[in-house]
């Protein structure tokens, strides 16, 4: 086993310029037991990324489902929610190349995170990279996002890539085109990527005006890149929004937690800071809450303005917070941005981290469900923070090193075992009153039936899937009619993922869709969401009751008599 003092000392040296050499120094600066653990973690996450299908309810009922629904017609006709055609979709469609595997995987998010880590190591010394990666691995929302299809991590990475290209790329005929492509990916991934462009746009203009003046060759390349800009920015979505609604961006009613104003910002900052402190001690509080019968978190909910909803259903890494790491990043970014002697590009990154946090506090009411919104703050502030910490003259003793390693193992273990999308330990969830509970099984329960792994979150719909698999053939005609006019959406994709437009139709009452008895001869089955059809040719064959009711009707006779 390596001598700890020697390996840590190796990581404190500036190190060689090559990425491979830096990565090797980083890896061997870790004690053997931690390398073994991280190796196991990498293998486990590789398995999750490529075996467990994406099953987050919001993502699969709304955003990724667009890829399939567009096979059956324009989204303005087939969408189950307006958000499907109002929100940008560049990142969602990056999943399409991986569908040859037969399932939606977490590969796009994981690959983008690897790109970020490579740029991080390339940009910094091994010591700074070691500190930055430690902060990453102890920030629950960051590592949870690596095996998630949510677009917050990709947004942050696209923004980081844009910053890196603007700040570090040598002047060439591709400079303007590559930087613009990255900026387009930012706005094409999430509409409030526009907040990032407020900082990155002027940064690019400044660089073009000072040290990277575009040549005629670069302008020609820029023109050739225009189709890519159109695709990456989801320009079609924004233009259609303007034509239809008079605004490029979604209206407030189309996104949750919207509340603009300084009063909202002050309350959100208070709740965020309080939650971040509590989230550093998740497991201790969770254990005490169990012992006190829910009393502890009743008090915590009051302190956090009743927004600490995650501890009603803990443990679930998707709604756990950053803990102390985000507070460290914000504090160090504040210090870094005020120091004129620092690298100007890093000061821009630190400033963007703070601007992004302020924009979210101002524009959204903070909730633990929105911790992932602050991943970009964390990513942009990471290098300035690690740079400041690396200059501090203090020695990490064996006990402190062991404590930090234990904290890292605890956070990463929590994500690995208790991520709601791919639990490896069964969980019984209860509300504070103790009157309601539900048991959630692990991914190993349906390990060899990957279709059923889509229902890790919305478990009840697995029964619909089983019924359809047993009774509705892919060759049978199926008409799906969505009666919902509010904000709910059916978890539809897994039920139609193998069907084809030739004998399947998707319609929504919200967009003028309706059942026509004259279609009887085409469709043996009619499936409805939160509604019913009155047609003497059909009888109810199956119903999944509840808040997201699905009803399946079967044609009584072969010839619609």
C-alpha positions in Angstrom: 0.0 0.0 0.0 1.2 3.5 -0.8 2.6 5.7 1.9 -0.2 8.2 2.5 2.1 11.1 3.1 4.0 10.4 -0.1 0.9 9.9 -2.3 -0.8 13.1 -0.9 2.5 15.0 -1.5 2.5 13.8 -5.1 -0.9 15.3 -5.6 0.2 18.6 -4.3 2.8 19.1 -7.0 1.8 21.1 -10.0 2.5 18.0 -12.1 3.0 17.5 -15.8 0.9 19.1 -18.4 -0.4 15.8 -20.0 -3.9 14.7 -19.0 -2.9 11.0 -18.6 0.0 11.9 -16.3 -2.2 14.1 -14.2 -4.9 11.5 -14.0 -2.3 8.9 -12.9 -1.0 11.1 -10.2 -4.5 11.8 -9.0 -5.4 8.1 -8.9 -2.3 7.0 -7.0 -2.6 9.8 -4.6 -5.5 8.0 -3.1 -5.1 5.2 -0.5 -5.6 1.7 -1.7 -8.9 1.1 0.1 -10.4 4.2 -1.5 -9.2 3.2 -5.0 -10.8 -0.2 -4.5 -14.0 1.4 -3.4 -14.1 3.9 -6.2 -13.3 1.1 -8.7 -16.3 -0.8 -7.4 -18.4 2.4 -7.6 -17.4 2.9 -11.3 -18.3 -0.7 -12.1 -21.7 -0.5 -10.3 -22.6 2.8 -12.1 -21.5 1.4 -15.5 -24.0 -1.4 -14.9 -26.7 1.1 -13.9 -26.1 3.4 -16.8 -26.4 0.7 -19.5 -28.8 -1.8 -17.9 -31.4 0.0 -15.9 -33.7 2.1 -18.2 -34.5 5.7 -17.4 -37.6 5.7 -15.2 -37.9 9.1 -13.6 -41.6 9.9 -13.8 -41.4 13.5 -15.0 -38.7 12.7 -17.6 -40.3 9.7 -19.0 -43.9 11.0 -19.0 -43.0 14.3 -20.6 -39.6 15.0 -22.0 -37.9 11.8 -23.3 -41.3 10.5 -24.3 -41.3 13.2 -27.1 -38.9 11.1 -29.1 -41.5 8.3 -29.4 -44.6 10.4 -29.6 -43.3 12.3 -32.6 -43.4 9.0 -34.5 -47.2 9.1 -34.3 -47.6 12.8 -35.4 -46.6 16.4 -34.6 -46.3 17.1 -30.9 -49.0 19.7 -31.0 -51.4 16.7 -31.7 -49.8 13.8 -29.8 -48.3 15.6 -26.8 -49.8 14.7 -23.4 -48.7 18.1 -22.0 -48.0 21.5 -23.6 -44.5 21.4 -22.1 -43.6 18.7 -24.6 -43.6 21.2 -27.5 -42.9 24.4 -25.5 -39.7 23.4 -23.8 -36.4 23.0 -25.7 -35.4 19.4 -26.5 -31.7 19.2 -27.6 -30.5 17.2 -24.7 -33.5 14.8 -24.7 -32.8 14.0 -28.4 -29.2 13.1 -27.6 -30.7 9.9 -26.2 -31.9 8.9 -29.6 -28.6 7.4 -30.8 -28.6 5.1 -27.7 -32.0 3.7 -28.4 -30.4 0.9 -30.6 -29.9 -0.7 -27.2 -33.7 -1.0 -27.0 -34.1 1.3 -23.9 -33.5 4.8 -22.7 -30.2 4.7 -20.9 -28.3 7.2 -18.7 -25.4 7.3 -21.1 -25.7 10.9 -22.3 -25.6 12.3 -18.7 -22.7 10.0 -17.8 -20.7 10.8 -20.9 -21.1 14.6 -20.4 -19.9 14.2 -16.8 -16.8 12.3 -18.0 -16.1 15.2 -20.4 -16.4 17.6 -17.5 -14.0 15.6 -15.4 -11.5 15.4 -18.3 -11.6 19.1 -18.8 -11.3 19.7 -15.0 -8.1 17.5 -14.8 -6.7 19.1 -17.9 -7.4 22.6 -16.7 -5.9 22.3 -13.2 -3.0 20.9 -11.2 -3.5 17.4 -9.6 -3.9 19.0 -6.2 -6.7 21.3 -7.4 -8.4 18.5 -9.3 -8.2 16.3 -6.2 -10.0 18.9 -4.1 -12.5 19.6 -6.8 -13.4 15.9 -7.4 -13.7 15.3 -3.6 -16.2 18.2 -3.5 -18.1 16.6 -6.4 -18.2 13.2 -4.8 -19.6 14.6 -1.6 -22.3 16.6 -3.3 -25.3 14.4 -3.5 -27.2 16.1 -6.3 -24.1 16.1 -8.5 -23.4 12.4 -8.4 -27.0 11.5 -8.5 -27.3 13.5 -11.7 -24.7 11.3 -13.4 -27.1 8.4 -13.4 -30.2 10.5 -14.1 -31.8 11.7 -17.3 -32.7 15.1 -15.8 -31.2 17.9 -17.9 -29.6 20.0 -15.0 -26.2 18.2 -15.1 -26.0 18.4 -18.9 -27.0 22.1 -18.8 -24.2 22.7 -16.3 -21.6 20.8 -18.4 -22.6 22.4 -21.7 -22.2 25.8 -19.9 -18.8 24.7 -18.5 -17.7 23.5 -22.0 -18.8 26.9 -23.4 -16.8 28.7 -20.7 -13.8 26.5 -21.3 -13.8 27.0 -25.0 -14.2 30.8 -24.7 -11.5 31.1 -22.1 -8.9 28.4 -23.2 -9.3 27.5 -26.8 -6.5 28.8 -29.0 -7.6 31.3 -31.7 -8.4 29.4 -34.9 -10.9 29.4 -37.7 -13.1 27.1 -35.6 -13.0 29.2 -32.4 -16.2 31.3 -33.1 -18.1 28.3 -34.4 -17.2 25.9 -31.5 -18.0 28.5 -28.8 -21.3 29.4 -30.5 -22.2 25.7 -30.7 -21.7 25.3 -27.0 -23.8 28.3 -26.2 -26.5 27.0 -28.5 -26.5 23.7 -26.6 -26.9 25.6 -23.4 -30.1 27.3 -24.5 -31.3 24.2 -26.4 -31.1 22.0 -23.3 -33.1 24.1 -20.8 -34.9 27.4 -21.4 -33.4 29.1 -18.4 -30.0 28.4 -19.8 -30.6 32.0 -21.1 -29.4 33.1 -17.6 -26.0 31.6 -18.4 -25.9 33.5 -21.8 -26.2 36.8 -19.9 -22.7 36.2 -18.6 -21.1 33.9 -21.3 -22.4 35.9 -24.3 -20.6 39.1 -23.3 -17.5 37.0 -22.3 -17.3 35.6 -25.8 -17.8 39.1 -27.4 -15.0 40.5 -25.2 -12.7 37.7 -26.3 -13.5 38.2 -29.9 -12.9 42.0 -29.6 -9.6 41.6 -27.8 -7.6 38.5 -28.5 -9.7 36.3 -30.9 -10.7 38.6 -33.8 -12.5 36.4 -36.3 -10.9 36.0 -39.7 -12.8 35.6 -43.1 -12.1 31.8 -42.9 -13.7 31.6 -39.4 -16.8 33.5 -40.7 -17.1 31.0 -43.6 -16.9 28.1 -41.1 -19.4 29.9 -39.0 -21.8 29.9 -41.9 -21.3 26.2 -42.5 -22.2 25.6 -38.8 -25.6 27.4 -39.0 -27.6 24.2 -39.4 -25.9 22.8 -36.3 -26.7 26.0 -34.4 -30.3 25.6 -35.4 -30.5 22.1 -34.0 -28.5 22.6 -30.9 -30.4 25.7 -29.8 -33.8 24.1 -30.3 -34.5 27.2 -32.4 -37.6 25.6 -34.0 -39.2 25.3 -30.5 -38.5 28.9 -29.6 -39.7 30.2 -32.9 -42.9 28.2 -32.7 -43.5 29.5 -29.1 -43.2 33.1 -30.4 -45.6 32.5 -33.3 -48.1 30.7 -31.1 -47.8 32.6 -27.7 -46.0 35.8 -28.6 -43.0 34.8 -26.4 -39.9 32.8 -27.1 -39.9 31.4 -23.6 -42.5 29.3 -21.7 -45.1 31.3 -19.7 -44.9 30.9 -15.9 -47.9 28.6 -15.8 -45.9 26.0 -17.7 -43.2 25.5 -15.0 -43.4 24.7 -11.3 -42.1 26.7 -8.3 -42.3 30.0 -10.2 -42.4 33.1 -8.0 -40.5 36.2 -8.9 -39.4 38.9 -6.5 -37.0 39.9 -3.7 -39.3 38.6 -1.0 -39.3 35.2 -2.6 -35.5 35.4 -3.0 -35.0 36.2 0.7 -37.2 33.3 1.8 -35.6 30.9 -0.8 -32.0 31.8 0.4 -33.0 31.2 4.0 -34.6 27.8 3.2 -31.6 26.9 1.0 -29.0 27.7 3.7 -31.0 25.9 6.4 -31.5 22.8 4.2 -27.9 22.7 3.2 -26.8 22.5 6.8 -29.4 19.8 7.6 -28.5 17.9 4.5 -24.9 17.5 5.7 -26.3 15.2 8.5 -29.1 13.4 6.6 -28.6 10.0 8.1 -28.1 11.2 11.7 -31.4 13.2 11.5 -33.2 10.4 9.7 -32.3 7.9 12.4 -33.3 10.3 15.2 -36.6 11.0 13.3 -37.4 7.3 13.3 -36.7 7.1 17.0 -38.8 10.2 17.8 -41.7 9.0 15.6 -41.5 11.9 13.2 -41.3 14.7 15.7 -37.8 15.8 14.7 -38.7 16.5 11.1 -41.9 18.3 12.1 -39.6 20.8 13.7 -37.2 20.8 10.8 -40.1 21.5 8.4 -41.1 24.6 10.4 -37.5 25.8 10.3 -37.3 25.3 6.6 -40.7 26.9 5.9 -42.3 23.5 5.3 -40.2 22.9 2.2 -38.1 20.0 3.6 -40.4 17.5 2.0 -37.7 14.9 1.3 -37.5 13.7 4.8 -41.1 12.5 4.7 -39.9 9.9 2.2 -36.2 9.6 2.9 -34.0 7.9 2.0 -34.0 9.0 -1.7 -30.9 10.7 -3.2 -32.9 12.5 -5.8 -34.3 15.0 -3.3 -31.3 15.1 -0.9 -29.3 18.4 -0.9 -25.7 19.4 -1.4 -24.9 19.8 2.3 -21.8 21.8 3.2 -20.0 21.5 -0.2 -22.4 24.0 -1.9 -22.0 26.5 0.9 -18.2 26.2 0.6 -18.4 26.7 -3.2 -20.6 29.8 -2.9 -18.4 31.3 -0.2 -15.2 30.7 -2.1 -16.8 32.0 -5.3 -17.7 35.2 -3.5 -14.1 35.6 -2.3 -12.6 34.7 -5.7 -14.7 37.0 -7.8 -13.6 40.1 -5.7 -9.8 39.4 -6.2 -8.5 41.3 -9.1 -5.2 39.4 -9.1 -6.9 36.1 -9.9 -7.2 34.6 -13.4 -9.9 36.7 -15.2 -11.4 33.6 -16.8 -11.8 31.9 -13.4 -13.3 35.1 -12.0 -15.9 34.9 -14.8 -16.6 31.3 -13.8 -17.0 32.3 -10.1 -19.2 35.2 -11.1 -21.4 33.0 -13.2 -21.8 30.5 -10.3 -23.1 33.3 -8.2 -25.3 34.8 -10.9 -26.9 31.5 -11.6 -27.7 30.9 -7.9 -29.1 34.5 -7.6 -31.2 34.0 -10.8 -32.7 30.8 -9.4 -33.4 32.3 -6.0 -35.1 35.2 -7.6 -37.1 33.4 -10.2 -38.1 30.2 -8.4 -39.3 29.3 -4.9 -36.7 27.1 -3.4 -37.7 23.5 -2.6 -35.6 20.4 -2.1 -37.0 19.2 -5.4 -35.0 22.0 -7.0 -31.6 21.2 -5.5 -30.6 20.0 -8.9 -31.1 23.5 -10.3 -28.0 24.6 -8.4 -25.7 22.0 -10.0 -24.5 24.7 -12.4 -23.6 26.9 -9.5 -21.5 24.1 -8.1 -19.8 23.2 -11.4 -18.9 26.8 -12.3 -17.6 27.6 -8.8 -15.7 24.3 -8.4 -12.3 25.3 -9.9 -12.1 28.7 -8.1 -13.1 27.0 -4.9 -10.5 24.2 -5.2 -7.9 26.8 -6.2 -8.4 28.8 -3.0 -8.5 25.7 -0.8 -5.3 24.4 -2.4 -3.4 27.5 -1.3 -4.3 27.1 2.4 -1.4 25.9 4.5 -2.8 23.2 6.7 -1.9 19.6 7.1 -4.4 16.8 6.7 -3.7 14.3 9.4 -4.5 10.6 9.3 -7.7 11.0 11.4 -9.0 13.9 9.3 -8.2 12.0 6.1 -10.1 9.0 7.4 -13.0 11.2 8.3 -13.1 12.8 4.9 -12.9 9.4 3.2 -15.8 8.1 5.4 -17.9 11.1 4.4 -17.2 10.5 0.8 -18.1 6.8 1.1 -21.2 7.7 3.0 -22.5 10.1 0.4 -21.7 8.0 -2.6 -23.0 4.9 -0.9 -26.3 6.7 -0.2 -26.6 7.6 -3.9 -25.7 4.1 -5.0 -28.1 2.3 -2.7 -31.0 4.6 -2.3 -31.4 6.4 -5.7 -35.2 6.2 -6.3 -34.6 5.2 -9.9 -32.4 2.3 -9.2 -32.6 1.2 -5.6 -30.3 -1.5 -4.5 -31.9 -1.7 -1.0 -35.7 -2.1 -0.5 -37.3 0.9 1.2 -40.5 1.4 3.1 -41.7 5.0 2.8 -44.0 6.5 5.3 -45.4 10.0 5.9 -44.9 11.8 9.2 -48.3 10.6 10.6 -47.3 7.0 10.0 -50.8 6.4 8.5 -49.5 5.8 4.9 -46.7 3.6 3.7 -45.4 1.9 0.6 -42.8 -0.7 0.0 -40.4 -0.2 -2.9 -38.4 -3.1 -4.2 -34.9 -3.1 -5.7 -33.8 -3.3 -9.3 -32.9 -6.9 -8.6 -36.6 -7.8 -8.2 -37.2 -7.6 -11.9 -33.5 -7.8 -13.0 -34.1 -9.9 -16.1 -37.3 -8.1 -17.1 -36.0 -4.7 -18.2 -39.5 -3.5 -19.3 -40.6 -3.7 -15.7 -37.6 -1.7 -14.5 -39.3 1.3 -16.1 -41.6 1.2 -13.2 -39.1 1.8 -10.3 -40.8 5.2 -9.6 -44.4 4.8 -10.7 -44.7 1.2 -9.6 -48.5 0.8 -10.0 -48.3 1.2 -13.8 -46.3 -2.1 -13.9 -49.7 -3.9 -13.5 -51.0 -2.1 -16.7 -47.9 -3.2 -18.5 -48.3 -6.8 -17.4 -52.0 -6.8 -18.6 -51.1 -5.3 -22.0 -48.2 -7.7 -22.5 -50.5 -10.6 -21.9 -53.6 -9.4 -23.7 -52.8 -6.6 -26.3 -50.6 -7.8 -29.2 -48.4 -5.4 -31.1 -50.4 -6.3 -34.2 -53.7 -5.2 -32.5 -54.8 -1.7 -33.3 -54.6 0.7 -30.2 -56.1 4.1 -29.9 -54.9 6.2 -26.8 -57.0 9.1 -25.7 -55.8 11.5 -23.1 -58.6 13.3 -21.3 -56.4 15.3 -18.9 -56.4 19.1 -19.3 -54.4 20.0 -16.2 -50.7 19.4 -15.3 -50.8 15.6 -14.9 -49.5 13.3 -17.6 -49.7 9.5 -18.0 -46.6 7.4 -17.7 -47.2 6.4 -21.3 -43.9 5.6 -23.0 -43.2 2.1 -21.6 -46.7 1.1 -22.7 -46.2 2.1 -26.3 -42.4 1.9 -26.8 -42.6 -1.1 -29.2 -45.7 0.0 -31.1 -45.7 1.5 -34.6 -47.7 4.3 -36.2 -49.4 1.9 -38.7 -51.8 0.6 -36.0 -51.4 3.1 -33.1 -52.9 6.5 -32.7 -52.3 9.1 -29.9 -54.8 11.9 -29.3 -55.5 14.4 -26.5 -58.8 16.1 -25.7 -56.8 19.2 -24.8 -55.7 19.5 -28.4 -59.0 18.7 -30.0 -58.6 14.9 -30.0 -61.7 12.7 -29.6 -62.9 9.1 -30.1 -64.9 8.5 -33.2 -67.0 5.3 -33.4 -66.2 5.1 -37.1 -62.7 4.1 -36.2 -63.9 0.9 -34.6 -62.7 -1.3 -37.4 -59.2 0.0 -37.1 -58.6 -0.3 -33.4 -59.3 -3.4 -31.3 -58.4 -1.6 -28.1 -58.9 1.9 -26.8 -56.9 3.1 -23.9 -58.0 6.3 -22.0 -56.3 8.4 -19.4 -58.6 10.1 -16.8 -61.7 9.6 -18.9 -64.0 7.1 -20.5 -65.6 6.5 -23.9 -69.2 5.6 -24.5 -69.3 3.2 -27.5 -71.5 0.1 -27.6 -68.9 -1.7 -29.7 -66.4 -1.7 -26.7 -66.4 -3.1 -23.2 -64.1 -2.3 -20.3 -61.4 -4.9 -20.1 -59.1 -3.4 -17.5 -58.8 -0.4 -15.2 -56.0 1.0 -13.1 -57.7 3.3 -10.6 -56.5 6.3 -8.7 -55.0 9.7 -9.4 -53.6 8.6 -12.8 -56.3 6.3 -13.9 -55.9 4.2 -17.0 -58.8 2.3 -18.6 -58.5 -0.2 -21.4 -61.5 -1.0 -23.6 -61.7 -4.1 -25.8 -63.8 -4.4 -29.0 -66.6 -6.8 -28.3 -66.8 -8.3 -31.8 -64.3 -8.7 -34.6 -66.3 -6.8 -37.2 -67.8 -3.9 -35.2 -71.3 -5.1 -35.8 
